[in-house]
């Protein structure tokens, strides 16, 4: 018994697909639209029949028309075969519509033409604007937080140094006077111990005050303050260090000097907490009107993707650099250590 042959597959209705496409589709010749599907015409508020024959100047924002015409002729002449960009269309009601275009040179009815697709990206642009505003607000909040924290540090450092330090100094002086008057060995020993304990506490107060607001930064400059911080870091963490470069002669505003110092402190803290390093190299230099800090450790490093996961420490450092008008770059690889490069404008 003969099998009935299967019918040939139906023809694909390309015209129907184009007409019903969710993307706008158009063809242009002589700077005018010669074809438009319903989606393309609807983007600017017209029907396809109304749109055909309209000139570019009728549908493009005046301040962007010259750019659109230039790109139109670049494709029409074959200088650029295909091009993708965002234009500013004018809706029938007068509002501006952002449209993403992807157009190419083609032949239409025997003549060169430009055809392509376009989509209304109004919602995308709105989301991007909202994201940009959110980022700006986050940056403003971070800057405000840094300022308030710095103000609090200054206040606490002043109180610790002046009030607590002054009280401890007075206690030491009183104990010293008592020591000169007592006779018994036991009381003398207790008094000597009290004087020694008071002196140790005074030194701790100085250390706390300096960590909150380094007076050396105001009196002898950033380079000396960083050198002292590096010495303390090596003593605490047991990590060898090398400090090089010419930092003494470079002038920074007080605000920028403090930002550099705080970033430097945070960088050393990260080395102590995460790097498992045995050696840290710090280099200060001037490059093209910028103060440049390079901090490199020989620790375990990390993969670049870890930077994308977010870190409050790294975020704080990056924002401090931005607030100071500078830039912070961090490079690392597993087993290769980590390098921090900070650039801040000089006066």
C-alpha positions, 0 to 999 in steps of 0.5 A: 500500500502506497504511503500518502506523501506528507504535504510541504511545510507552509511558507513562513509569513515573513510579512506577518512576522514583521508587522506583528514584531515587538520591535520597531522595523523601518526603511528609509530613503532620501531622508524619509521613511518609506516603510514602517511597521506598527510598532515603529510608528507607535513609538512616536505616536503615528500609524504606519500610513501616517509615518511613511513619507515623513522626514527625519526632521519631523521625528528627531529632536532638533539638537540631535538631528545633525548627528542622526543625518551624519550617521544616516549618510555614513551607512547609506554610502557604505562608509559604515555598514551597520551602526547601533546608537541611541537617538532622541525621537519626538513623539506626536504629543511633543515629548522626547522618546529615547530610542535604541537604533540598530540600522544597516545599509540595504537595497530597497526597490533597487536603490540604496536605503537604510533599514533597521530596528528600534525599541523604546527605551524610556523605561530603561533610561528611567531605571538607569536615571534612578540607579544613578541618583541612588548611587549619587545619594549613596556617595553623598551619604558615605561622604557625610558619614566620613565627615561626621566620623572624622568630627567625632574622632577629633572631639574624642581625641581632644577629650581623651588627650586634654581631660583624661590625659590631664587628670592622669598627669595630675594623679601622677604628680600627686603620687610623686609628691606622696612618694617623697613624704612616705617612710614605710617600704611597703607604702613606697612600693605601692606608690611607685607601682601607682606612678608606673601604672599611671605613666603606662596609662598616660602612654596608652591615652596618647596612643589612643588619641593619636590613633583617633587624630594623629597630631603628627599629621598637622605638625610634621606632615603626611609622610612622617605620619605614615612612616610612624603608622608603618612602624607601629603596624610592623610592631603589632603585626610582625610584618617587615616593611620598606618605605621609599620615595619622596613624600616630604615635599609634596603638598596636599590640602588637610582634607586630602592628607587625612583621606590619604592617611585613612586609606593608608591605615585601612590598607594596612589593616586589610594586610594584617587581617587577610593577607598573611603577608611577611613583607609590605612595601610602601612607595610615595611619589609625585606623578603628573601633579598627583600624589601617588601611594603604592602599597604592596604586600607579599601575601596570599592575594585573591581573585579579582572576582572577590572585589565584585562581592562588595566589602565595606572596607574597600568601599570606604577606601574607594569613596574616600579617594573619590571624595578627595578627587582621586582614584584608588586601584587595587590589583591582586592574584592568588599567591601574588599578593595585593597592590593598592595604588592611590592617586590624589591631586596635589595643591 
